[in-house]
């Protein structure tokens, strides 16, 4: 069973790299604009946004994996 968990983890990492790479290749200007907007946000807003995304990801994992 640990092999399956490692395989799932590596698959998830690979998919993140694919989507990130495609978005960077297709929309480099949009990335620069988004990063400038993120830079202007206060640390507290970034912290809460990151926490919200992590919780949303855990919720989706719970729905998918039960």
PDBQT receptor file of N, H, CA, C and O in Angstrom, charges set to zero:
ATOM      1  N   UNK A   1       0.799  -1.211   0.000  1.00  0.00    +0.000 N 
ATOM      2  CA  UNK A   1       0.000   0.000   0.000  1.00  0.00    +0.000 C 
ATOM      3  C   UNK A   1       0.845   1.280   0.000  1.00  0.00    +0.000 C 
ATOM      4  O   UNK A   1       0.434   2.251  -0.635  1.00  0.00    +0.000 OA
ATOM      5  N   UNK A   2       1.999   1.338   0.674  1.00  0.00    +0.000 N 
ATOM      6  H   UNK A   2       2.333   0.549   1.190  1.00  0.00    +0.000 HD
ATOM      7  CA  UNK A   2       2.803   2.565   0.615  1.00  0.00    +0.000 C 
ATOM      8  C   UNK A   2       3.225   2.924  -0.800  1.00  0.00    +0.000 C 
ATOM      9  O   UNK A   2       3.347   4.106  -1.122  1.00  0.00    +0.000 OA
ATOM     10  N   UNK A   3       3.452   1.923  -1.658  1.00  0.00    +0.000 N 
ATOM     11  H   UNK A   3       3.353   0.963  -1.396  1.00  0.00    +0.000 HD
ATOM     12  CA  UNK A   3       3.842   2.220  -3.030  1.00  0.00    +0.000 C 
ATOM     13  C   UNK A   3       2.746   2.974  -3.760  1.00  0.00    +0.000 C 
ATOM     14  O   UNK A   3       3.027   3.872  -4.554  1.00  0.00    +0.000 OA
ATOM     15  N   UNK A   4       1.489   2.611  -3.493  1.00  0.00    +0.000 N 
ATOM     16  H   UNK A   4       1.260   1.881  -2.848  1.00  0.00    +0.000 HD
ATOM     17  CA  UNK A   4       0.362   3.297  -4.119  1.00  0.00    +0.000 C 
ATOM     18  C   UNK A   4       0.294   4.746  -3.650  1.00  0.00    +0.000 C 
ATOM     19  O   UNK A   4       0.034   5.644  -4.452  1.00  0.00    +0.000 OA
ATOM     20  N   UNK A   5       0.523   4.981  -2.370  1.00  0.00    +0.000 N 
ATOM     21  H   UNK A   5       0.734   4.252  -1.718  1.00  0.00    +0.000 HD
ATOM     22  CA  UNK A   5       0.494   6.346  -1.844  1.00  0.00    +0.000 C 
ATOM     23  C   UNK A   5       1.614   7.182  -2.457  1.00  0.00    +0.000 C 
ATOM     24  O   UNK A   5       1.400   8.341  -2.813  1.00  0.00    +0.000 OA
ATOM     25  N   UNK A   6       2.789   6.609  -2.581  1.00  0.00    +0.000 N 
ATOM     26  H   UNK A   6       2.963   5.668  -2.292  1.00  0.00    +0.000 HD
ATOM     27  CA  UNK A   6       3.904   7.332  -3.191  1.00  0.00    +0.000 C 
ATOM     28  C   UNK A   6       3.612   7.608  -4.661  1.00  0.00    +0.000 C 
ATOM     29  O   UNK A   6       3.915   8.690  -5.165  1.00  0.00    +0.000 OA
ATOM     30  N   UNK A   7       3.029   6.639  -5.342  1.00  0.00    +0.000 N 
ATOM     31  H   UNK A   7       2.784   5.761  -4.932  1.00  0.00    +0.000 HD
ATOM     32  CA  UNK A   7       2.673   6.822  -6.746  1.00  0.00    +0.000 C 
ATOM     33  C   UNK A   7       1.650   7.949  -6.902  1.00  0.00    +0.000 C 
ATOM     34  O   UNK A   7       1.768   8.776  -7.805  1.00  0.00    +0.000 OA
ATOM     35  N   UNK A   8       0.657   7.980  -6.032  1.00  0.00    +0.000 N 
ATOM     36  H   UNK A   8       0.560   7.308  -5.298  1.00  0.00    +0.000 HD
ATOM     37  CA  UNK A   8      -0.343   9.055  -6.071  1.00  0.00    +0.000 C 
ATOM     38  C   UNK A   8       0.304  10.409  -5.810  1.00  0.00    +0.000 C 
ATOM     39  O   UNK A   8      -0.011  11.389  -6.486  1.00  0.00    +0.000 OA
ATOM     40  N   UNK A   9       1.197  10.468  -4.841  1.00  0.00    +0.000 N 
ATOM     41  H   UNK A   9       1.452   9.672  -4.292  1.00  0.00    +0.000 HD
ATOM     42  CA  UNK A   9       1.874  11.719  -4.514  1.00  0.00    +0.000 C 
ATOM     43  C   UNK A   9       2.711  12.215  -5.688  1.00  0.00    +0.000 C 
ATOM     44  O   UNK A   9       2.653  13.392  -6.043  1.00  0.00    +0.000 OA
ATOM     45  N   UNK A  10       3.483  11.323  -6.286  1.00  0.00    +0.000 N 
ATOM     46  H   UNK A  10       3.530  10.367  -5.997  1.00  0.00    +0.000 HD
ATOM     47  CA  UNK A  10       4.319  11.717  -7.416  1.00  0.00    +0.000 C 
ATOM     48  C   UNK A  10       3.479  12.099  -8.630  1.00  0.00    +0.000 C 
ATOM     49  O   UNK A  10       3.860  12.985  -9.395  1.00  0.00    +0.000 OA
ATOM     50  N   UNK A  11       2.339  11.437  -8.808  1.00  0.00    +0.000 N 
ATOM     51  H   UNK A  11       2.030  10.718  -8.186  1.00  0.00    +0.000 HD
ATOM     52  CA  UNK A  11       1.421  11.809  -9.889  1.00  0.00    +0.000 C 
ATOM     53  C   UNK A  11       0.887  13.217  -9.672  1.00  0.00    +0.000 C 
ATOM     54  O   UNK A  11       0.797  14.003 -10.615  1.00  0.00    +0.000 OA
ATOM     55  N   UNK A  12       0.534  13.532  -8.434  1.00  0.00    +0.000 N 
ATOM     56  H   UNK A  12       0.607  12.893  -7.668  1.00  0.00    +0.000 HD
ATOM     57  CA  UNK A  12       0.031  14.872  -8.123  1.00  0.00    +0.000 C 
ATOM     58  C   UNK A  12       1.103  15.929  -8.379  1.00  0.00    +0.000 C 
ATOM     59  O   UNK A  12       0.808  16.984  -8.940  1.00  0.00    +0.000 OA
ATOM     60  N   UNK A  13       2.327  15.660  -7.976  1.00  0.00    +0.000 N 
ATOM     61  H   UNK A  13       2.566  14.803  -7.520  1.00  0.00    +0.000 HD
ATOM     62  CA  UNK A  13       3.425  16.602  -8.218  1.00  0.00    +0.000 C 
ATOM     63  C   UNK A  13       3.647  16.789  -9.715  1.00  0.00    +0.000 C 
ATOM     64  O   UNK A  13       3.851  17.910 -10.181  1.00  0.00    +0.000 OA
ATOM     65  N   UNK A  14       3.607  15.689 -10.467  1.00  0.00    +0.000 N 
ATOM     66  H   UNK A  14       3.442  14.779 -10.089  1.00  0.00    +0.000 HD
ATOM     67  CA  UNK A  14       3.794  15.778 -11.917  1.00  0.00    +0.000 C 
ATOM     68  C   UNK A  14       2.699  16.621 -12.560  1.00  0.00    +0.000 C 
ATOM     69  O   UNK A  14       2.981  17.424 -13.450  1.00  0.00    +0.000 OA
ATOM     70  N   UNK A  15       1.455  16.448 -12.120  1.00  0.00    +0.000 N 
ATOM     71  H   UNK A  15       1.227  15.796 -11.397  1.00  0.00    +0.000 HD
ATOM     72  CA  UNK A  15       0.356  17.240 -12.674  1.00  0.00    +0.000 C 
ATOM     73  C   UNK A  15       0.508  18.720 -12.345  1.00  0.00    +0.000 C 
ATOM     74  O   UNK A  15       0.212  19.572 -13.183  1.00  0.00    +0.000 OA
ATOM     75  N   UNK A  16       0.961  19.032 -11.148  1.00  0.00    +0.000 N 
ATOM     76  H   UNK A  16       1.202  18.339 -10.467  1.00  0.00    +0.000 HD
ATOM     77  CA  UNK A  16       1.211  20.434 -10.793  1.00  0.00    +0.000 C 
ATOM     78  C   UNK A  16       2.255  21.024 -11.729  1.00  0.00    +0.000 C 
ATOM     79  O   UNK A  16       2.085  22.137 -12.227  1.00  0.00    +0.000 OA
ATOM     80  N   UNK A  17       3.330  20.291 -11.970  1.00  0.00    +0.000 N 
ATOM     81  H   UNK A  17       3.469  19.388 -11.565  1.00  0.00    +0.000 HD
ATOM     82  CA  UNK A  17       4.381  20.780 -12.864  1.00  0.00    +0.000 C 
ATOM     83  C   UNK A  17       3.864  20.976 -14.285  1.00  0.00    +0.000 C 
ATOM     84  O   UNK A  17       4.225  21.951 -14.944  1.00  0.00    +0.000 OA
ATOM     85  N   UNK A  18       3.024  20.058 -14.765  1.00  0.00    +0.000 N 
ATOM     86  H   UNK A  18       2.731  19.266 -14.230  1.00  0.00    +0.000 HD
ATOM     87  CA  UNK A  18       2.459  20.186 -16.113  1.00  0.00    +0.000 C 
ATOM     88  C   UNK A  18       1.605  21.441 -16.210  1.00  0.00    +0.000 C 
ATOM     89  O   UNK A  18       1.784  22.242 -17.128  1.00  0.00    +0.000 OA
ATOM     90  N   UNK A  19       0.683  21.621 -15.281  1.00  0.00    +0.000 N 
ATOM     91  H   UNK A  19       0.537  20.970 -14.535  1.00  0.00    +0.000 HD
ATOM     92  CA  UNK A  19      -0.213  22.778 -15.343  1.00  0.00    +0.000 C 
ATOM     93  C   UNK A  19       0.533  24.089 -15.143  1.00  0.00    +0.000 C 
ATOM     94  O   UNK A  19       0.250  25.075 -15.824  1.00  0.00    +0.000 OA
ATOM     95  N   UNK A  20       1.475  24.109 -14.222  1.00  0.00    +0.000 N 
ATOM     96  H   UNK A  20       1.705  23.308 -13.668  1.00  0.00    +0.000 HD
ATOM     97  CA  UNK A  20       2.268  25.323 -14.010  1.00  0.00    +0.000 C 
ATOM     98  C   UNK A  20       3.098  25.644 -15.251  1.00  0.00    +0.000 C 
ATOM     99  O   UNK A  20       3.155  26.794 -15.687  1.00  0.00    +0.000 OA
ATOM    100  N   UNK A  21       3.730  24.639 -15.805  1.00  0.00    +0.000 N 
ATOM    101  H   UNK A  21       3.683  23.705 -15.450  1.00  0.00    +0.000 HD
ATOM    102  CA  UNK A  21       4.550  24.861 -16.992  1.00  0.00    +0.000 C 
ATOM    103  C   UNK A  21       3.738  25.341 -18.182  1.00  0.00    +0.000 C 
ATOM    104  O   UNK A  21       4.162  26.244 -18.904  1.00  0.00    +0.000 OA
ATOM    105  N   UNK A  22       2.568  24.741 -18.391  1.00  0.00    +0.000 N 
ATOM    106  H   UNK A  22       2.223  24.007 -17.805  1.00  0.00    +0.000 HD
ATOM    107  CA  UNK A  22       1.718  25.170 -19.503  1.00  0.00    +0.000 C 
ATOM    108  C   UNK A  22       1.226  26.599 -19.316  1.00  0.00    +0.000 C 
ATOM    109  O   UNK A  22       1.186  27.379 -20.268  1.00  0.00    +0.000 OA
ATOM    110  N   UNK A  23       0.853  26.938 -18.088  1.00  0.00    +0.000 N 
ATOM    111  H   UNK A  23       0.885  26.305 -17.315  1.00  0.00    +0.000 HD
ATOM    112  CA  UNK A  23       0.365  28.300 -17.856  1.00  0.00    +0.000 C 
ATOM    113  C   UNK A  23       1.492  29.321 -18.028  1.00  0.00    +0.000 C 
ATOM    114  O   UNK A  23       1.256  30.414 -18.544  1.00  0.00    +0.000 OA
ATOM    115  N   UNK A  24       2.702  28.983 -17.605  1.00  0.00    +0.000 N 
ATOM    116  H   UNK A  24       2.893  28.096 -17.186  1.00  0.00    +0.000 HD
ATOM    117  CA  UNK A  24       3.840  29.889 -17.794  1.00  0.00    +0.000 C 
ATOM    118  C   UNK A  24       4.180  30.049 -19.270  1.00  0.00    +0.000 C 
ATOM    119  O   UNK A  24       4.492  31.152 -19.721  1.00  0.00    +0.000 OA
ATOM    120  N   UNK A  25       4.122  28.960 -20.019  1.00  0.00    +0.000 N 
ATOM    121  H   UNK A  25       3.868  28.065 -19.653  1.00  0.00    +0.000 HD
ATOM    122  CA  UNK A  25       4.450  29.019 -21.442  1.00  0.00    +0.000 C 
ATOM    123  C   UNK A  25       3.384  29.778 -22.228  1.00  0.00    +0.000 C 
ATOM    124  O   UNK A  25       3.703  30.510 -23.165  1.00  0.00    +0.000 OA
ATOM    125  N   UNK A  26       2.136  29.605 -21.852  1.00  0.00    +0.000 N 
ATOM    126  H   UNK A  26       1.877  29.011 -21.091  1.00  0.00    +0.000 HD
ATOM    127  CA  UNK A  26       1.042  30.214 -22.614  1.00  0.00    +0.000 C 
ATOM    128  C   UNK A  26       0.798  31.673 -22.237  1.00  0.00    +0.000 C 
ATOM    129  O   UNK A  26       0.432  32.477 -23.094  1.00  0.00    +0.000 OA
ATOM    130  N   UNK A  27       0.996  32.024 -20.969  1.00  0.00    +0.000 N 
ATOM    131  H   UNK A  27       1.294  31.370 -20.273  1.00  0.00    +0.000 HD
ATOM    132  CA  UNK A  27       0.631  33.364 -20.498  1.00  0.00    +0.000 C 
ATOM    133  C   UNK A  27       1.727  33.995 -19.637  1.00  0.00    +0.000 C 
ATOM    134  O   UNK A  27       1.474  34.290 -18.469  1.00  0.00    +0.000 OA
ATOM    135  N   UNK A  28       2.921  34.211 -20.163  1.00  0.00    +0.000 N 
ATOM    136  H   UNK A  28       3.126  33.972 -21.112  1.00  0.00    +0.000 HD
ATOM    137  CA  UNK A  28       3.987  34.778 -19.324  1.00  0.00    +0.000 C 
ATOM    138  C   UNK A  28       3.683  36.197 -18.849  1.00  0.00    +0.000 C 
ATOM    139  O   UNK A  28       4.042  36.555 -17.727  1.00  0.00    +0.000 OA
ATOM    140  N   UNK A  29       3.034  37.006 -19.671  1.00  0.00    +0.000 N 
ATOM    141  H   UNK A  29       2.742  36.716 -20.582  1.00  0.00    +0.000 HD
ATOM    142  CA  UNK A  29       2.706  38.371 -19.264  1.00  0.00    +0.000 C 
ATOM    143  C   UNK A  29       1.705  38.403 -18.125  1.00  0.00    +0.000 C 
ATOM    144  O   UNK A  29       1.810  39.225 -17.213  1.00  0.00    +0.000 OA
ATOM    145  N   UNK A  30       0.736  37.505 -18.183  1.00  0.00    +0.000 N 
ATOM    146  H   UNK A  30       0.651  36.838 -18.924  1.00  0.00    +0.000 HD
ATOM    147  CA  UNK A  30      -0.263  37.429 -17.117  1.00  0.00    +0.000 C 
ATOM    148  C   UNK A  30       0.392  37.029 -15.802  1.00  0.00    +0.000 C 
ATOM    149  O   UNK A  30      -0.011  37.497 -14.737  1.00  0.00    +0.000 OA
ATOM    150  N   UNK A  31       1.395  36.169 -15.875  1.00  0.00    +0.000 N 
ATOM    151  H   UNK A  31       1.722  35.789 -16.740  1.00  0.00    +0.000 HD
ATOM    152  CA  UNK A  31       2.102  35.775 -14.659  1.00  0.00    +0.000 C 
ATOM    153  C   UNK A  31       2.804  36.972 -14.031  1.00  0.00    +0.000 C 
ATOM    154  O   UNK A  31       2.745  37.152 -12.814  1.00  0.00    +0.000 OA
ATOM    155  N   UNK A  32       3.460  37.784 -14.835  1.00  0.00    +0.000 N 
ATOM    156  H   UNK A  32       3.507  37.638 -15.823  1.00  0.00    +0.000 HD
ATOM    157  CA  UNK A  32       4.138  38.974 -14.306  1.00  0.00    +0.000 C 
ATOM    158  C   UNK A  32       3.139  39.921 -13.643  1.00  0.00    +0.000 C 
ATOM    159  O   UNK A  32       3.409  40.457 -12.568  1.00  0.00    +0.000 OA
ATOM    160  N   UNK A  33       1.995  40.125 -14.277  1.00  0.00    +0.000 N 
ATOM    161  H   UNK A  33       1.776  39.690 -15.150  1.00  0.00    +0.000 HD
ATOM    162  CA  UNK A  33       0.978  41.006 -13.687  1.00  0.00    +0.000 C 
ATOM    163  C   UNK A  33       0.438  40.429 -12.381  1.00  0.00    +0.000 C 
ATOM    164  O   UNK A  33       0.248  41.160 -11.409  1.00  0.00    +0.000 OA
ATOM    165  N   UNK A  34       0.192  39.125 -12.357  1.00  0.00    +0.000 N 
ATOM    166  H   UNK A  34       0.346  38.532 -13.147  1.00  0.00    +0.000 HD
ATOM    167  CA  UNK A  34      -0.328  38.489 -11.145  1.00  0.00    +0.000 C 
ATOM    168  C   UNK A  34       0.680  38.579 -10.005  1.00  0.00    +0.000 C 
ATOM    169  O   UNK A  34       0.299  38.829  -8.861  1.00  0.00    +0.000 OA
ATOM    170  N   UNK A  35       1.955  38.380 -10.304  1.00  0.00    +0.000 N 
ATOM    171  H   UNK A  35       2.264  38.177 -11.233  1.00  0.00    +0.000 HD
ATOM    172  CA  UNK A  35       2.976  38.464  -9.259  1.00  0.00    +0.000 C 
ATOM    173  C   UNK A  35       3.104  39.880  -8.706  1.00  0.00    +0.000 C 
ATOM    174  O   UNK A  35       3.327  40.060  -7.509  1.00  0.00    +0.000 OA
ATOM    175  N   UNK A  36       2.965  40.880  -9.565  1.00  0.00    +0.000 N 
ATOM    176  H   UNK A  36       2.784  40.733 -10.538  1.00  0.00    +0.000 HD
ATOM    177  CA  UNK A  36       3.000  42.264  -9.084  1.00  0.00    +0.000 C 
ATOM    178  C   UNK A  36       1.813  42.543  -8.165  1.00  0.00    +0.000 C 
ATOM    179  O   UNK A  36       1.955  43.239  -7.160  1.00  0.00    +0.000 OA
ATOM    180  N   UNK A  37       0.654  42.008  -8.505  1.00  0.00    +0.000 N 
ATOM    181  H   UNK A  37       0.538  41.442  -9.321  1.00  0.00    +0.000 HD
ATOM    182  CA  UNK A  37      -0.517  42.200  -7.649  1.00  0.00    +0.000 C 
ATOM    183  C   UNK A  37      -0.337  41.475  -6.318  1.00  0.00    +0.000 C 
ATOM    184  O   UNK A  37      -0.717  41.999  -5.271  1.00  0.00    +0.000 OA
ATOM    185  N   UNK A  38       0.240  40.274  -6.354  1.00  0.00    +0.000 N 
ATOM    186  H   UNK A  38       0.548  39.848  -7.205  1.00  0.00    +0.000 HD
ATOM    187  CA  UNK A  38       0.491  39.543  -5.114  1.00  0.00    +0.000 C 
ATOM    188  C   UNK A  38       1.494  40.272  -4.234  1.00  0.00    +0.000 C 
ATOM    189  O   UNK A  38       1.365  40.288  -3.010  1.00  0.00    +0.000 OA
ATOM    190  N   UNK A  39       2.485  40.870  -4.860  1.00  0.00    +0.000 N 
ATOM    191  H   UNK A  39       2.590  40.857  -5.854  1.00  0.00    +0.000 HD
ATOM    192  CA  UNK A  39       3.506  41.601  -4.105  1.00  0.00    +0.000 C 
ATOM    193  C   UNK A  39       2.888  42.773  -3.335  1.00  0.00    +0.000 C 
ATOM    194  O   UNK A  39       3.375  43.144  -2.267  1.00  0.00    +0.000 OA
ATOM    195  N   UNK A  40       1.826  43.346  -3.875  1.00  0.00    +0.000 N 
ATOM    196  H   UNK A  40       1.430  43.044  -4.742  1.00  0.00    +0.000 HD
ATOM    197  CA  UNK A  40       1.189  44.497  -3.239  1.00  0.00    +0.000 C 
ATOM    198  C   UNK A  40       0.304  44.098  -2.053  1.00  0.00    +0.000 C 
ATOM    199  O   UNK A  40      -0.054  44.949  -1.240  1.00  0.00    +0.000 OA
ATOM    200  N   UNK A  41      -0.049  42.820  -1.949  1.00  0.00    +0.000 N 
ATOM    201  H   UNK A  41       0.242  42.129  -2.610  1.00  0.00    +0.000 HD
ATOM    202  CA  UNK A  41      -0.925  42.383  -0.858  1.00  0.00    +0.000 C 
ATOM    203  C   UNK A  41      -0.158  42.306   0.459  1.00  0.00    +0.000 C 
ATOM    204  O   UNK A  41       1.031  41.985   0.472  1.00  0.00    +0.000 OA
ATOM    205  N   UNK A  42      -0.835  42.598   1.560  1.00  0.00    +0.000 N 
ATOM    206  H   UNK A  42      -1.800  42.858   1.549  1.00  0.00    +0.000 HD
ATOM    207  CA  UNK A  42      -0.177  42.446   2.864  1.00  0.00    +0.000 C 
ATOM    208  C   UNK A  42       0.046  40.963   3.187  1.00  0.00    +0.000 C 
ATOM    209  O   UNK A  42      -0.661  40.094   2.676  1.00  0.00    +0.000 OA
ATOM    210  N   UNK A  43       1.028  40.692   4.032  1.00  0.00    +0.000 N 
ATOM    211  H   UNK A  43       1.602  41.397   4.446  1.00  0.00    +0.000 HD
ATOM    212  CA  UNK A  43       1.350  39.310   4.401  1.00  0.00    +0.000 C 
ATOM    213  C   UNK A  43       0.158  38.575   4.986  1.00  0.00    +0.000 C 
ATOM    214  O   UNK A  43      -0.033  37.387   4.726  1.00  0.00    +0.000 OA
ATOM    215  N   UNK A  44      -0.636  39.267   5.765  1.00  0.00    +0.000 N 
ATOM    216  H   UNK A  44      -0.481  40.232   5.976  1.00  0.00    +0.000 HD
ATOM    217  CA  UNK A  44      -1.788  38.624   6.403  1.00  0.00    +0.000 C 
ATOM    218  C   UNK A  44      -2.787  38.124   5.359  1.00  0.00    +0.000 C 
ATOM    219  O   UNK A  44      -3.347  37.038   5.512  1.00  0.00    +0.000 OA
ATOM    220  N   UNK A  45      -3.014  38.894   4.311  1.00  0.00    +0.000 N 
ATOM    221  H   UNK A  45      -2.559  39.776   4.186  1.00  0.00    +0.000 HD
ATOM    222  CA  UNK A  45      -3.930  38.467   3.248  1.00  0.00    +0.000 C 
ATOM    223  C   UNK A  45      -3.377  37.241   2.521  1.00  0.00    +0.000 C 
ATOM    224  O   UNK A  45      -4.127  36.322   2.195  1.00  0.00    +0.000 OA
ATOM    225  N   UNK A  46      -2.076  37.227   2.270  1.00  0.00    +0.000 N 
ATOM    226  H   UNK A  46      -1.467  37.974   2.536  1.00  0.00    +0.000 HD
ATOM    227  CA  UNK A  46      -1.458  36.063   1.628  1.00  0.00    +0.000 C 
ATOM    228  C   UNK A  46      -1.558  34.828   2.523  1.00  0.00    +0.000 C 
ATOM    229  O   UNK A  46      -1.817  33.723   2.046  1.00  0.00    +0.000 OA
ATOM    230  N   UNK A  47      -1.353  35.028   3.811  1.00  0.00    +0.000 N 
ATOM    231  H   UNK A  47      -1.143  35.925   4.198  1.00  0.00    +0.000 HD
ATOM    232  CA  UNK A  47      -1.426  33.915   4.759  1.00  0.00    +0.000 C 
ATOM    233  C   UNK A  47      -2.827  33.314   4.779  1.00  0.00    +0.000 C 
ATOM    234  O   UNK A  47      -2.979  32.094   4.718  1.00  0.00    +0.000 OA
ATOM    235  N   UNK A  48      -3.850  34.160   4.864  1.00  0.00    +0.000 N 
ATOM    236  H   UNK A  48      -3.726  35.151   4.913  1.00  0.00    +0.000 HD
ATOM    237  CA  UNK A  48      -5.226  33.662   4.883  1.00  0.00    +0.000 C 
ATOM    238  C   UNK A  48      -5.613  33.024   3.550  1.00  0.00    +0.000 C 
ATOM    239  O   UNK A  48      -6.326  32.021   3.520  1.00  0.00    +0.000 OA
ATOM    240  N   UNK A  49      -5.144  33.604   2.456  1.00  0.00    +0.000 N 
ATOM    241  H   UNK A  49      -4.565  34.419   2.480  1.00  0.00    +0.000 HD
ATOM    242  CA  UNK A  49      -5.419  33.015   1.143  1.00  0.00    +0.000 C 
ATOM    243  C   UNK A  49      -4.787  31.640   1.002  1.00  0.00    +0.000 C 
ATOM    244  O   UNK A  49      -5.411  30.718   0.476  1.00  0.00    +0.000 OA
ATOM    245  N   UNK A  50      -3.555  31.497   1.469  1.00  0.00    +0.000 N 
ATOM    246  H   UNK A  50      -3.048  32.246   1.897  1.00  0.00    +0.000 HD
ATOM    247  CA  UNK A  50      -2.884  30.200   1.427  1.00  0.00    +0.000 C 
ATOM    248  C   UNK A  50      -3.578  29.170   2.298  1.00  0.00    +0.000 C 
ATOM    249  O   UNK A  50      -3.721  28.011   1.907  1.00  0.00    +0.000 OA
ATOM    250  N   UNK A  51      -4.008  29.591   3.478  1.00  0.00    +0.000 N 
ATOM    251  H   UNK A  51      -3.891  30.532   3.796  1.00  0.00    +0.000 HD
ATOM    252  CA  UNK A  51      -4.723  28.683   4.370  1.00  0.00    +0.000 C 
ATOM    253  C   UNK A  51      -6.040  28.240   3.747  1.00  0.00    +0.000 C 
ATOM    254  O   UNK A  51      -6.403  27.066   3.819  1.00  0.00    +0.000 OA
ATOM    255  N   UNK A  52      -6.748  29.172   3.141  1.00  0.00    +0.000 N 
ATOM    256  H   UNK A  52      -6.453  30.126   3.083  1.00  0.00    +0.000 HD
ATOM    257  CA  UNK A  52      -8.016  28.838   2.490  1.00  0.00    +0.000 C 
ATOM    258  C   UNK A  52      -7.805  27.844   1.350  1.00  0.00    +0.000 C 
ATOM    259  O   UNK A  52      -8.576  26.894   1.210  1.00  0.00    +0.000 OA
ATOM    260  N   UNK A  53      -6.768  28.052   0.534  1.00  0.00    +0.000 N 
ATOM    261  H   UNK A  53      -6.141  28.823   0.648  1.00  0.00    +0.000 HD
ATOM    262  CA  UNK A  53      -6.488  27.123  -0.566  1.00  0.00    +0.000 C 
ATOM    263  C   UNK A  53      -6.125  25.737  -0.039  1.00  0.00    +0.000 C 
ATOM    264  O   UNK A  53      -6.555  24.730  -0.601  1.00  0.00    +0.000 OA
ATOM    265  N   UNK A  54      -5.339  25.678   1.033  1.00  0.00    +0.000 N 
ATOM    266  H   UNK A  54      -4.990  26.496   1.489  1.00  0.00    +0.000 HD
ATOM    267  CA  UNK A  54      -4.963  24.388   1.607  1.00  0.00    +0.000 C 
ATOM    268  C   UNK A  54      -6.192  23.654   2.141  1.00  0.00    +0.000 C 
ATOM    269  O   UNK A  54      -6.338  22.450   1.929  1.00  0.00    +0.000 OA
ATOM    270  N   UNK A  55      -7.073  24.376   2.831  1.00  0.00    +0.000 N 
ATOM    271  H   UNK A  55      -6.954  25.354   3.002  1.00  0.00    +0.000 HD
ATOM    272  CA  UNK A  55      -8.288  23.750   3.354  1.00  0.00    +0.000 C 
ATOM    273  C   UNK A  55      -9.209  23.295   2.233  1.00  0.00    +0.000 C 
ATOM    274  O   UNK A  55      -9.824  22.232   2.327  1.00  0.00    +0.000 OA
ATOM    275  N   UNK A  56      -9.309  24.083   1.183  1.00  0.00    +0.000 N 
ATOM    276  H   UNK A  56      -8.810  24.946   1.107  1.00  0.00    +0.000 HD
ATOM    277  CA  UNK A  56     -10.121  23.696   0.035  1.00  0.00    +0.000 C 
ATOM    278  C   UNK A  56      -9.550  22.438  -0.626  1.00  0.00    +0.000 C 
ATOM    279  O   UNK A  56     -10.302  21.546  -1.018  1.00  0.00    +0.000 OA
ATOM    280  N   UNK A  57      -8.241  22.366  -0.746  1.00  0.00    +0.000 N 
ATOM    281  H   UNK A  57      -7.630  23.091  -0.428  1.00  0.00    +0.000 HD
ATOM    282  CA  UNK A  57      -7.602  21.173  -1.297  1.00  0.00    +0.000 C 
ATOM    283  C   UNK A  57      -7.856  19.944  -0.439  1.00  0.00    +0.000 C 
ATOM    284  O   UNK A  57      -8.125  18.866  -0.969  1.00  0.00    +0.000 OA
ATOM    285  N   UNK A  58      -7.773  20.091   0.879  1.00  0.00    +0.000 N 
ATOM    286  H   UNK A  58      -7.554  20.966   1.309  1.00  0.00    +0.000 HD
ATOM    287  CA  UNK A  58      -8.066  18.973   1.774  1.00  0.00    +0.000 C 
ATOM    288  C   UNK A  58      -9.517  18.533   1.653  1.00  0.00    +0.000 C 
ATOM    289  O   UNK A  58      -9.808  17.337   1.688  1.00  0.00    +0.000 OA
ATOM    290  N   UNK A  59     -10.422  19.481   1.511  1.00  0.00    +0.000 N 
ATOM    291  H   UNK A  59     -10.185  20.452   1.482  1.00  0.00    +0.000 HD
ATOM    292  CA  UNK A  59     -11.837  19.163   1.344  1.00  0.00    +0.000 C 
ATOM    293  C   UNK A  59     -12.055  18.359   0.063  1.00  0.00    +0.000 C 
ATOM    294  O   UNK A  59     -12.776  17.361   0.071  1.00  0.00    +0.000 OA
ATOM    295  N   UNK A  60     -11.433  18.792  -1.040  1.00  0.00    +0.000 N 
ATOM    296  H   UNK A  60     -10.847  19.603  -1.046  1.00  0.00    +0.000 HD
ATOM    297  CA  UNK A  60     -11.567  18.058  -2.295  1.00  0.00    +0.000 C 
ATOM    298  C   UNK A  60     -10.966  16.655  -2.184  1.00  0.00    +0.000 C 
ATOM    299  O   UNK A  60     -11.532  15.694  -2.706  1.00  0.00    +0.000 OA
ATOM    300  N   UNK A  61      -9.828  16.535  -1.509  1.00  0.00    +0.000 N 
ATOM    301  H   UNK A  61      -9.368  17.315  -1.084  1.00  0.00    +0.000 HD
ATOM    302  CA  UNK A  61      -9.248  15.209  -1.297  1.00  0.00    +0.000 C 
ATOM    303  C   UNK A  61     -10.189  14.318  -0.504  1.00  0.00    +0.000 C 
ATOM    304  O   UNK A  61     -10.339  13.135  -0.810  1.00  0.00    +0.000 OA
ATOM    305  N   UNK A  62     -10.817  14.880   0.507  1.00  0.00    +0.000 N 
ATOM    306  H   UNK A  62     -10.695  15.841   0.756  1.00  0.00    +0.000 HD
ATOM    307  CA  UNK A  62     -11.769  14.118   1.307  1.00  0.00    +0.000 C 
ATOM    308  C   UNK A  62     -12.938  13.646   0.447  1.00  0.00    +0.000 C 
ATOM    309  O   UNK A  62     -13.367  12.497   0.556  1.00  0.00    +0.000 OA
ATOM    310  N   UNK A  63     -13.453  14.533  -0.411  1.00  0.00    +0.000 N 
ATOM    311  H   UNK A  63     -13.104  15.466  -0.500  1.00  0.00    +0.000 HD
ATOM    312  CA  UNK A  63     -14.561  14.144  -1.282  1.00  0.00    +0.000 C 
ATOM    313  C   UNK A  63     -14.148  13.060  -2.278  1.00  0.00    +0.000 C 
ATOM    314  O   UNK A  63     -14.911  12.132  -2.544  1.00  0.00    +0.000 OA
ATOM    315  N   UNK A  64     -12.942  13.183  -2.822  1.00  0.00    +0.000 N 
ATOM    316  H   UNK A  64     -12.322  13.937  -2.606  1.00  0.00    +0.000 HD
ATOM    317  CA  UNK A  64     -12.489  12.233  -3.836  1.00  0.00    +0.000 C 
ATOM    318  C   UNK A  64     -12.048  10.896  -3.248  1.00  0.00    +0.000 C 
ATOM    319  O   UNK A  64     -12.305   9.844  -3.832  1.00  0.00    +0.000 OA
ATOM    320  N   UNK A  65     -11.397  10.936  -2.112  1.00  0.00    +0.000 N 
ATOM    321  H   UNK A  65     -11.188  11.791  -1.637  1.00  0.00    +0.000 HD
ATOM    322  CA  UNK A  65     -10.822   9.721  -1.535  1.00  0.00    +0.000 C 
ATOM    323  C   UNK A  65     -11.639   9.130  -0.394  1.00  0.00    +0.000 C 
ATOM    324  O   UNK A  65     -11.466   7.966  -0.031  1.00  0.00    +0.000 OA
ATOM    325  N   UNK A  66     -12.528   9.940   0.167  1.00  0.00    +0.000 N 
ATOM    326  H   UNK A  66     -12.669  10.885  -0.127  1.00  0.00    +0.000 HD
ATOM    327  CA  UNK A  66     -13.389   9.464   1.252  1.00  0.00    +0.000 C 
ATOM    328  C   UNK A  66     -12.641   9.179   2.464  1.00  0.00    +0.000 C 
ATOM    329  O   UNK A  66     -13.224   8.769   3.468  1.00  0.00    +0.000 OA
TER     330      UNK A  66
